[in-house]
Amino acid sequence: MLDTIAPAHTSLYRYLDEMEPWSDHLQVLECIWVHEEAPDVRTFAFRSDSQTWFRYKPGQFLTLELPVGDEPVMRTYTLSSSPSRPFSISVTVKAQASSIGTRWMFDNLVPGMHLKAYGPAGGFSIYDYPAAKYFFLSAGSGITPMMSMLRWLNDCSPLSDIAFVNCARRPEDIIFRSELELIASRLPAMSLGFLVEERTRNVSWFGPTGRIDLTRLAMLVPDYQEREIFCCGPEPFMRAVRTLLEAGGFDMDSYHEESFGAGPIEPVPAPIAEASDGLLPSEPPDVQTVPVTFAFSEVEAEAMPGQTLLQTARASGVRIPAACELGLCGTCKVKAEGPINMNHNGGILDDEIAEGYVLACCSTPVGPVSVEA
């Protein structure tokens, strides 16, 4: 596959201090190039449609709204780009056999197309856990947040002590291999290791083989006990890493992982009381609901006890975009007025809360509420 790149326009050039940061409330993204990284792995790069720059922490993610069918689907991807290069961002994605959103990107997304995006968000970053020595351990496409952090360190802190290990099924499946080898050749305190499960005839391989265990871990990074570890990959891989680190006596306070494996919040059903004879009562119980107005949709609704704004919206036929539904990604951010209890996982900033925004997936109305949706 040949790389595809959108044409450049000299009128787009502006100094950074003349530009405002990108805001998911106001702007969308324009795809500017597509690059094939490995089998079924591509990087998609974007710029803002309004000449703004991107401010985020290395290792964070964003959510793309993809027009797959009658209703768009939300897919969350870690940024593989570095905030030290703020004029564009990129995501590197792998298309699995069951992929829906990612397969749509492979088949349809080309330079010049525009997508709505939400974020960035997430706390999986060296920014939140600074250390003297880092260990980035990944498998498959879990390498993407590690590349974001490594690229940032390469640009902004090139004397950092970094151990970087990536595990892959085959040598040809190693993502960013050439770039990793180039960066490692230039950073004086970086060690680079690869571990593949099997050799193939397509690519020569003289490195270690097998699956990660304490013996191979100590061989690749002898001083791993002294490092702040960041791990990302399929859940079985991360579970195996946690198990072997705990068995090796590692201080798990220095272990951090990125995972989107938790399930969505389930709708809260209305309580139904039973009569003393076990039969349903002839009249429904007196349930104290809360009025919710969806202003843009001109819908008046009633939230059941414990129901979130997102659940109330869905029950009323009002669409609020949502991806993780865990208070993490920030996709369901909406403006709301009225008494609300919000318990989130970092998907919203303090200044956004001050402006009246809430995360619909984890905000429960406790009095009359008006929502801009």
HUDA-V56454 format. One record per residue. N is the residue number from 1. RES is the residue in one small letter. PHI is phi in whole degrees, 0 to 359 (NA if undefined). D_FIRST is the distance of its C-alpha to the first C-alpha in Angstrom with 2 decimals. Layout:
N/RES/PHI/D_FIRST
N/RES/PHI/D_FIRST
This chain:
1/m/NA/0.00
2/l/278/3.79
3/d/295/6.49
4/t/243/8.93
5/i/225/12.57
6/a/287/15.85
7/p/295/18.46
8/a/274/21.14
9/h/229/24.79
10/t/297/27.55
11/s/291/29.84
12/l/283/27.93
13/y/287/29.32
14/r/214/32.23
15/y/289/34.00
16/l/301/33.55
17/d/286/37.26
18/e/264/37.07
19/m/245/34.65
20/e/263/35.29
21/p/295/33.28
22/w/297/30.83
23/s/231/32.64
24/d/288/31.29
25/h/284/34.54
26/l/239/33.75
27/q/237/30.13
28/v/245/26.70
29/l/254/23.26
30/e/248/20.79
31/c/293/17.06
32/i/243/16.17
33/w/199/12.65
34/v/228/9.79
35/h/224/8.24
36/e/274/6.86
37/e/263/10.17
38/a/197/10.78
39/p/306/10.66
40/d/63/11.07
41/v/230/11.50
42/r/224/10.26
43/t/256/12.42
44/f/244/13.68
45/a/252/16.10
46/f/224/19.11
47/r/234/22.20
48/s/285/25.48
49/d/278/26.38
50/s/230/29.78
51/q/51/29.28
52/t/245/30.29
53/w/251/29.35
54/f/256/28.42
55/r/242/31.13
56/y/199/30.57
57/k/268/31.25
58/p/300/28.63
59/g/105/27.70
60/q/283/28.37
61/f/232/26.35
62/l/222/26.03
63/t/244/25.83
64/l/259/23.55
65/e/263/25.00
66/l/252/22.44
67/p/280/23.54
68/v/285/22.77
69/g/216/25.95
70/d/299/29.47
71/e/246/29.80
72/p/297/27.06
73/v/252/26.22
74/m/256/26.45
75/r/227/24.09
76/t/261/24.84
77/y/227/22.29
78/t/286/23.27
79/l/285/22.35
80/s/267/20.45
81/s/279/21.41
82/s/245/24.86
83/p/293/27.73
84/s/287/28.51
85/r/236/25.75
86/p/276/27.06
87/f/274/25.41
88/s/210/22.26
89/i/229/21.36
90/s/214/18.32
91/v/237/17.85
92/t/243/15.67
93/v/233/15.63
94/k/247/15.25
95/a/269/15.23
96/q/274/18.18
97/a/299/19.36
98/s/264/21.94
99/s/297/19.94
100/i/249/20.88
101/g/294/20.10
102/t/294/16.95
103/r/295/15.62
104/w/298/16.60
105/m/299/14.63
106/f/298/11.36
107/d/274/12.36
108/n/231/14.14
109/l/280/13.99
110/v/227/12.69
111/p/306/14.38
112/g/102/17.97
113/m/281/18.69
114/h/244/21.65
115/l/225/22.61
116/k/279/25.94
117/a/225/26.06
118/y/231/29.00
119/g/124/29.94
120/p/283/29.43
121/a/206/31.64
122/g/110/32.37
123/g/244/34.52
124/f/272/32.30
125/s/204/32.42
126/i/297/34.15
127/y/300/35.72
128/d/272/37.85
129/y/224/38.56
130/p/295/39.06
131/a/207/39.95
132/a/283/40.77
133/k/222/38.31
134/y/248/35.08
135/f/226/33.28
136/f/260/29.77
137/l/237/29.08
138/s/216/26.02
139/a/221/24.16
140/g/58/20.61
141/s/285/19.41
142/g/295/23.02
143/i/289/21.98
144/t/299/21.05
145/p/293/24.67
146/m/294/25.36
147/m/293/22.67
148/s/300/24.22
149/m/290/27.62
150/l/294/26.69
151/r/298/25.05
152/w/294/28.23
153/l/296/30.48
154/n/299/28.66
155/d/281/29.29
156/c/247/32.71
157/s/214/34.39
158/p/291/33.13
159/l/265/36.26
160/s/296/35.61
161/d/272/36.14
162/i/231/32.93
163/a/250/32.12
164/f/233/28.52
165/v/231/27.69
166/n/237/24.58
167/c/253/24.77
168/a/216/21.97
169/r/289/22.11
170/r/227/20.32
171/p/304/19.44
172/e/289/15.67
173/d/272/16.16
174/i/290/17.63
175/i/273/15.96
176/f/66/16.42
177/r/303/18.02
178/s/297/17.67
179/e/293/18.89
180/l/299/21.65
181/e/294/22.86
182/l/293/22.98
183/i/298/24.94
184/a/297/27.20
185/s/287/28.05
186/r/252/29.31
187/l/268/31.14
188/p/293/34.47
189/a/246/35.22
190/m/249/31.91
191/s/247/31.46
192/l/235/28.11
193/g/222/27.91
194/f/237/25.48
195/l/224/26.69
196/v/245/24.79
197/e/282/26.36
198/e/210/25.44
199/r/277/24.30
200/t/225/21.84
201/r/278/21.42
202/n/285/17.77
203/v/228/18.67
204/s/294/22.16
205/w/218/24.12
206/f/238/27.62
207/g/270/27.98
208/p/291/29.88
209/t/233/29.09
210/g/113/30.47
211/r/256/30.88
212/i/297/32.30
213/d/211/36.11
214/l/297/38.88
215/t/296/38.98
216/r/292/35.30
217/l/298/35.46
218/a/293/38.48
219/m/291/36.90
220/l/284/33.77
221/v/224/35.75
222/p/302/39.46
223/d/258/40.68
224/y/300/38.71
225/q/297/42.09
226/e/264/42.45
227/r/248/39.16
228/e/276/37.95
229/i/259/35.30
230/f/243/32.34
231/c/233/30.59
232/c/208/27.70
233/g/167/25.98
234/p/302/26.74
235/e/304/30.41
236/p/301/31.50
237/f/295/30.16
238/m/294/32.00
239/r/296/35.07
240/a/294/35.13
241/v/295/34.87
242/r/301/37.69
243/t/296/39.82
244/l/288/39.54
245/l/293/40.13
246/e/297/43.19
247/a/295/44.40
248/g/275/44.02
249/g/79/46.17
250/f/289/43.54
251/d/286/44.69
252/m/290/42.50
253/d/294/43.37
254/s/259/40.84
255/y/248/38.06
256/h/223/35.62
257/e/223/32.81
258/e/249/30.36
259/s/208/30.37
260/f/242/30.02
261/g/278/31.63
262/a/290/34.88
263/g/278/35.56
264/p/288/36.47
265/i/291/40.03
266/e/276/41.88
267/p/301/44.01
268/v/268/47.66
269/p/284/49.87
270/a/289/53.25
271/p/292/56.06
272/i/236/58.23
273/a/270/61.73
274/e/258/63.61
275/a/288/67.31
276/s/296/69.77
277/d/272/69.92
278/g/87/66.16
279/l/268/65.57
280/l/293/63.47
281/p/293/65.67
282/s/287/66.48
283/e/239/65.33
284/p/294/62.14
285/p/293/62.76
286/d/278/63.08
287/v/259/59.63
288/q/276/59.39
289/t/263/56.27
290/v/239/54.92
291/p/289/54.18
292/v/230/50.68
293/t/254/49.85
294/f/262/46.28
295/a/297/47.05
296/f/293/44.00
297/s/273/44.01
298/e/56/47.83
299/v/240/48.20
300/e/257/51.15
301/a/227/50.59
302/e/234/52.45
303/a/273/50.90
304/m/288/52.32
305/p/304/53.62
306/g/85/50.78
307/q/285/48.07
308/t/278/45.40
309/l/298/44.51
310/l/294/41.16
311/q/296/42.96
312/t/295/45.53
313/a/298/42.94
314/r/296/41.24
315/a/293/44.64
316/s/257/45.46
317/g/79/42.32
318/v/258/41.10
319/r/267/37.43
320/i/239/36.72
321/p/303/33.10
322/a/206/33.00
323/a/240/30.55
324/c/285/32.17
325/e/59/35.77
326/l/235/37.09
327/g/73/37.89
328/l/250/34.98
329/c/273/32.03
330/g/82/34.12
331/t/295/32.37
332/c/270/35.72
333/k/295/37.44
334/v/219/40.09
335/k/275/43.26
336/a/212/46.43
337/e/238/50.16
338/g/131/52.69
339/p/289/53.55
340/i/221/50.49
341/n/260/49.94
342/m/238/46.42
343/n/239/45.26
344/h/238/41.68
345/n/243/39.44
346/g/97/38.43
347/g/277/36.24
348/i/213/38.43
349/l/268/39.89
350/d/298/43.60
351/d/290/43.42
352/e/290/41.65
353/i/298/44.46
354/a/296/46.94
355/e/279/45.43
356/g/103/46.08
357/y/275/42.72
358/v/223/42.63
359/l/265/40.11
360/a/298/40.94
361/c/288/39.88
362/c/228/42.53
363/s/244/45.18
364/t/250/48.31
365/p/288/50.74
366/v/242/54.35
367/g/195/55.81
368/p/304/54.98
369/v/228/51.49
370/s/245/49.66
371/v/240/45.84
372/e/277/43.61
373/a/206/41.42
